[in-house]
């Protein structure tokens, strides 16, 4: 095993991802605004690029979630519990406290490691047999299986839960026109019904009889109704399954294009590999923008001044920019540096900086995501002759405001 110091591989200048291609919607905006850590545009939207400023916003009690199509909540009937991502204040804190045990590093290691290893083995063996696979589909299978275990979606009536979840995550652009809109609406309702009948309903039935250590059992115990459980499952589908799938794909892409990364993944100890994966995630944040709306005036210290953001304002935090703030990540902020040491400060800067968010809504699944990515990638990279046959197609996902991959063909000779 190589230690961290030995693993300080030369930093790679070449990122295989064409950022401009999938963050076009924001590229112009960012270029114009990047000069200041905090500023307001002509539409009244506040943009936060500095790490310290972003931390202050995300840790404030005076903001609420405005990303992940938060407006979809307005369409939900009143009086029902919103999914965790949109809960705020005391009820949110309580839900996080009660579900924290499913996500600790200890649970992740002791409860899910074996399952992750077995399933990664199965998937990789199937790939070797077939000699060719679309990695975006293979990694979705992995991500869905793992998150399903945590959520409790383990009693599906038919195989194919990964495809059913994917239909919610990938929102196809709908042509204008009434007929197209109607078709889309009917399709969405049908997808929802199938997900409920084939995956969620059987899981609920089993857990009503015998509760288990998972999210659905906890929700039933808290008196959640079917509709509330459905929306929570969709939230996990987007927040936990699709995100991890995209990260596995981008990580493999980097690794296969940089032989020294492959060596690192195959020879380094776990701590070094995890550090490296966090570093990749820092530069390739799956959730490209975090959004918040102020619920009261918010005073932020920036550049020795106090800036007051009024109540009701929209705040956009482009994770790409926050994650490359030299003040906290040190030299060469835009390059992959395995073993990078963050500038010391309190509270400590996370290894992937803000790629898992910060504050009350910080991703609970961070340990799970890194552990499963590491296990799956290590298994896959052991396959001799593994190569890229076709690089992925990169598009933009408006729900996570970040990249989305499809059609990444890897093959074995
Ligand atoms: C590489 C993979 C992942 C990335 C990049 C990621 C990223 C994020 C980010 C940035 C947030 C915060 C959103 C915000 O503050 O607006 C978040 C929240 C969340 N994530 Fe993850 N995530 C990943 C994997 C997972 C996994 C594996 C799970 C569960 C099994 C999960 C479950 C959640 C949940 C439930 C929330 C909402 C938390 C709350 O609002 O309190 N995530 N994730």
Boltz pocket constraint, residues with backbone or C-beta under 6 A from the ligand:
constraints:
  - pocket:
      binder: B
      contacts: [[A, 65], [A, 67], [A, 84], [A, 85], [A, 86], [A, 87], [A, 96], [A, 146], [A, 147], [A, 150], [A, 235], [A, 236], [A, 239], [A, 240], [A, 241], [A, 243], [A, 244], [A, 247], [A, 285], [A, 286], [A, 287], [A, 290], [A, 291], [A, 354], [A, 355], [A, 356], [A, 357], [A, 358], [A, 360], [A, 361], [A, 362], [A, 363], [A, 364], [A, 365], [A, 366], [A, 368], [A, 369], [A, 370]]
      max_distance: 6.0
